[in-house]
């Protein structure tokens, strides 16, 4: 719970900083910049006693911060987005809180149009990691719960740099093609790098790949107070036999009023360098899938 409190304080400070910059009395707002931010907090509690239908007591809390800053001048646009999400859950007889969500994503995109309305030269930076340790939980021979660290801050961390061209026919759709893209995978933990976690060579902390990227985004308001957004990123490394790495995110937001909303998000990842153990002792890549359904408070700035 301490980890969530620290993360929540940091997220609140970030959101508050945007608020002060926008609404502080006498604070100048540069005319070429447009900024938005939202902070969501969701709490779920289930308590059961003598419940014939069965089930377990549970308590969960999750927070999500999203911020955006866009600079526009003449033929140049510079878009920066930050997304930080964190969640904890405690269920049944397990007294400790376990992590259910943890992500930190920073995207910066610079574009200068060709002189036409919909095409532009584009440079893209995409950084992703997590904020706290991730664990694999298991029971020992005595039935006691044990845990081992399987991820940390910057273990893994992903940094992608891409140069190419983008096509944006409307505010709803955007696509970028980059024949020149570099992907860096960081594992800044001695124990994890020693076993070659997340595709780095054993004992190394960095993996470098050169390839091509296709990046797409589609967002629209499906109905009043119902917004949908989907983002997909495909990376093809320039090496023989390499498979396409895929990241696909979806978000559906349903607004009840100015402070209460519901969100449904999904994330699908396929990375052939991330291996999972099989029953026969071998390891192989798998499709990673996550979905989150939240109902809670949403504050927009």
N, C-alpha and C positions, 0 to 999 in steps of 0.2 A: 504493500500500500504506500510505503514511503516513496517508491519510484514514481508511482502515479502522481502523488502530490507534487513532487519536484517538476515533473513534466507539465502538469496542469498550471502551476505557477508560471512557468516559462511561456506557455501558450497564452495565458491571460496577459502577461506583460507585452508580448508581441502584438496581440490584438489591441491592447490599450495604447501602445505606441502609435499604431495606425490611427486610432481615434483621436489622440491628441494632435497628430499632424494634420488631421482633417478639420477638427472642430474647435481646436484651441483658440481662444479669443486673441486676435491680433496675429495669429500665425499665418504667414504668407503661403499660399498654395500655388506652386508653379503651374502655369496655364497649360504646359505641354504634358503634364502628368495626370493620369486618372488612376485612383486607387480604390479598392474595395477589400473588405475582410469580413469573415464570419467565424463565430465560435459556437460550437455545439457541445452540449453536455447531456448524456443519457444515463439514467440510473434505473436498474430493474431489481426488484426484490421479490422472492417467492418464499413464503413460509407455510409449512405443512405440519399438522399435528393430528394424529389418529385419522389420517386420510385414507379411506378405503380404496381409492383409485390408484394409490401408489404415487411415487415421485420423490424428489429430493429438494431440500431447502437450497436456495441459491441467492447470491447477490452479485451484481455486476455493475460496473461503472465504466464509461467510455467518454472520451473527449475528442473533438476534431476541430482543428484550426485550418482555415483556408484563407489565403491572402493573394491579392493580385495587384501589380503596379505596371502600368503601361505608359510608355513615352511615345508620343507621336509628333512628328515635325516634318512637313513637306512630304518627301517620298520615303521617309524612314519610320519604322515602327520597332520598338523594343519592348517585348512582353516578358514579364517576370512573374512566376507563380511559386507559392510556397504552400505545401500541405503537410501537416503534422497530425498524426492520429495515434491515440494510445488507449488501451482498455485492459481492465483486470476483471477476473471472475473468481468467485469462491462457491463451491458446490458440495452438497452432501456432508459427509463426515470429514472432508479435507478442510483443515482450519486455515491454511495459507491461501493467499491470493495468487492466481496464476495469470500470466499474460494472455490476452485474447486478441490484441491488436497492437501493432507497433510499426510505424512507418514515418519516414522523414523524406520528403521529395522536394527538390528544387529544380525548376526548369526556367531557363533563360533563352529567349528566341529573338534574334535580331534580323530584320528584313529590310530590304530596299528594293522598291519595285523596278521592273524593267523599263518603265515608261508606259506600260500598259496597266490596265485596271486590276487584273487578277493574278498576274505572275510577278514573282519577286526573287531576288537573290536572298538566301537565308543561311544563317549560322545558328546552330542549336547546341545548347549545353543541357544535359540531363544528369542530375545527381540523385542517387537513392541510397539510403541506409536505414538503420534502426537506431533507437535511442538507449535501450537497456538490454541486458542479457536475455537470451532465449535458452530454454532448457528442454531436455528430453526427460520425462518423468517415468520411473519404473519402480516396481516393488522387488525388494530383495527376498532371500529365502525365508526370512522371518515375517514377511508380509509388510515390512516398513517401507514407506515411500522414500525413494532416493531420486536424485536428479544429477544430470551432467550438462555442462554448458555446451551448446551446439552453435551459438551465434552471439555476437557482441556488437557494440558500436563500431562501425567500419570493419566488421568481420561477419557478413560481407559488406562492402561498399561498392557501388557501381558509378562510374563516370563515363558518359558518352559525349563525344564531340563530333559534330557533323557539319559538313558544308554541302550545299546543294541549292535546289530551286523549290519554291513552294507555289501552290495554286490555291487561291481563296476566292471562290465565286460569290460567297456571301458570308455573313457573320455566323452562319450555322455550320458551315463545312470548311475544313482546312486539310490539305495534304502536302507532304514534303517528300521529295526524293533526293537522297544523298548518295552519290557513288563513292564518296570519300568520307569515311567515318571511322573513328577510333573508339574502342571500348576497353576501359580499364576496370579490372576486378581487384579490389583490395581485400586482404585478409590480415588485418593488423592485430593478430593474436598468435603468440608463439605456439600454443598447443594445437590450435586449429590449422595453422599453416604447416605444422609438422606432419599432419596426416593428409595434407593436400586437399583440404576442404574447399568447396565451391570452385573447383577446377584449377586452382593454382598448383604449381609444381610443389612437391613436398619440400618444406623448408623455406619456400619463397613467400613473399607478402604481396606480390603484384603479378597479375597476368595481363598481357597486352594482346589485343586483337585488332586487325584492320579489316574493314568490310564495307558493306553498303547498307543503308537504312531506308525504310519507308515508314513514315510517321503520319497518322491520320487522326482527326478529331471531328466529331459531329455532335452538336448540341442544339436543342430546341425546346420550346415550351409546348408540351403536348396538349395541355388544356390549362384553364385558369388555375394557378398555384400548383401546377404539376410540371416539373422540369426533368428532362432526360439528357444525359451526356455519356458518350462512349468514346474511348481513346484506345488506339492500337499502335503498337510499335513492333516492327519486324527488323531483325538484324541478321544479315548473312555474312559470315566471316569469309575472307578470301584465303581459304585453305582447303585442300582436297578432302572431300568427304564430310565437310561441316554441314550440320543441320541448321535450319533457321531458328533463331531465338525469338520467342513471342511473348509480349506483354500486352494484355487486353483488360481494360478497366471499364466498368459501367457504373453509373450512378443515377438513381431515380429519387427525386426529392418531391415530397408532397407536403405542402404548407397548409397548416390548419389555421393559424393566425400569425400575428407579428412575432410571437415568441415560441410557438410550439410547432414542431414539424416532425415528419417521419422520413427516414432515408433507407433505401435498399441499395447496397453496393456489392459488386462482385469483382473478383480479380482472378485472372487466369494467367499462369506463367508456364512456359516450357523453355528450359535451358539444358541442353545436353551435357553441360559441364557440372550440373548439380545432380549428384547420384544418391539413390536411395537403396538401402539393403533389401535383398530378396530372401525368401525362405531357404534357398539352396546355398546361401552364403555369398552369392555374387551381388553386384551392384549395377543399377541401370537408371537412366533418367526417367522421370514420370511427369505427367501433366499435374501441375500444382493448381489447386482451386480453393477459393475462399469466398464466402458471402457473409454479409453483416446486415442485420435488420435492426434499426434503431428508431425509437420514439422518444423524443425529449425536447429540450430547450435549444433554440437557435437564435443567436444574437447577430444581427447584421450591422456593419459599420460602413 
